[in-house]
Amino acid sequence: MKNRNISILRRALTGALIGGLLAVTLPGAANAADTPKEIRLDYAYYSPTSLVLKRFGWLEEAVKPAGIEVKWTQSLGSNRALEFLNSGSIDFGSTAGLAAVLSRANGNPIRAVYVYSRPEWTALAVPKNSPIRSVAELKGKRIAATKGTDPYLFLLRSLQEAGLSRSDVEIVHLQHPDGRVALEQKRVDAWAGLDPHLAASELEAGSKLIYRNVNFNTYGFLNVSESFAKRHPEQVRTVIAAYERARRWVLANPDEAAKILAEEAKLNLAVAQLQLKRTDFSNPRIGREHHDALRAAAPILVEEELVRKGTDVSKVVTELIEPTFAAAVLASKN
């Protein structure tokens, strides 16, 4: 019986040793469990790069050899993208930079890993025949905005610059498309709009922009859930590489990019062209520039009590921005 037990133990140890060697020597064996079954990301009309990537299927092409599927979900605004990220229904979401800071400060575990554009996508608009000419004249007025998005934060910063606060106006919380409708039907006096809806309202309804400030428009960030980034760093780089392919294509093919935006968002071509005209796709590398810009913008989050009391927003910005993924991808492309 003793010899039999020794024999069984020897066979078990031998099997374990062989299994361990196979795990080390077989290509990809050690990483097989780390490969996700699918990558879930959003697309948005305010991110033309995402529309190009979705149209051409370059991400699907890149992950097919690994047996990974790609699932797309539409985001109507940064708030929706951030809700999807927080609920775990997507892995990557397109948002404005300051909106991402706000979300992370309030507990959403995300990292910003890539800049898909530097847009001037928001401004304050009034109806065609409105007598309002300045931000100061908005005191006591009804203003449509989408809470938790760049236009909403743009509105708060614009009011502050004009010596007004949130309590000096009535903010009507509507999603971007509904804000446009409310403005054109004169159910609100002004609207903190977002392209392409803003561009469409300008060209098609004669809405007037009473305040523009490109420095109050924060960058377009591609964010990833922290858990996905930790588990699947290779796939994060793959997604960024696909985005980079789309960004370079947009730069080389602006007319075709405008057509794709017009078709996907069901816009007049002139509207898509106006949106792209005020969007800068030149610098995808996330880093110090964005860190500094967001730290300068972040006080509005504290002053308007949009984050918990005592929140160190500068620390939140530092924790949000993760430059190493994009740096690795861009280094390999140059």
Number of C-alpha atoms within 10 A of each C-alpha: 6 6 8 9 10 11 12 11 12 12 12 12 12 12 12 12 12 12 12 12 11 13 15 12 11 9 10 12 12 13 10 11 10 14 17 15 12 13 21 17 26 26 22 22 22 28 24 29 25 23 22 24 22 20 12 11 13 17 22 19 13 15 17 11 8 11 11 18 15 16 14 14 16 15 22 16 24 28 22 19 28 29 16 20 25 18 10 14 14 22 25 30 28 31 30 29 29 30 26 32 27 23 23 21 23 14 11 18 17 27 26 29 27 29 28 29 23 21 23 22 26 28 25 26 27 29 24 16 9 13 10 16 14 13 19 15 12 19 18 12 13 19 27 30 28 25 19 21 27 31 30 23 26 27 26 19 21 21 19 17 12 15 12 18 17 14 10 14 15 16 21 18 15 17 19 25 17 15 26 29 17 20 25 20 11 15 14 21 22 31 33 29 31 29 26 27 24 28 23 21 23 19 14 12 14 15 24 21 21 14 16 16 12 14 12 20 22 26 26 28 28 28 29 24 20 17 13 19 20 10 14 15 13 13 19 21 20 16 24 23 22 19 24 22 17 25 24 14 16 20 13 11 11 14 14 13 22 25 18 19 28 20 14 15 17 12 19 16 16 16 23 27 21 18 24 25 13 14 19 15 19 13 12 24 19 23 19 12 9 19 17 14 17 20 17 11 19 21 15 17 21 16 12 15 10 14 20 13 9 7 13 14 22 18 11 19 26 17 17 23 23 19 16 15 21 24 18 13 19 16 8 9 10 5
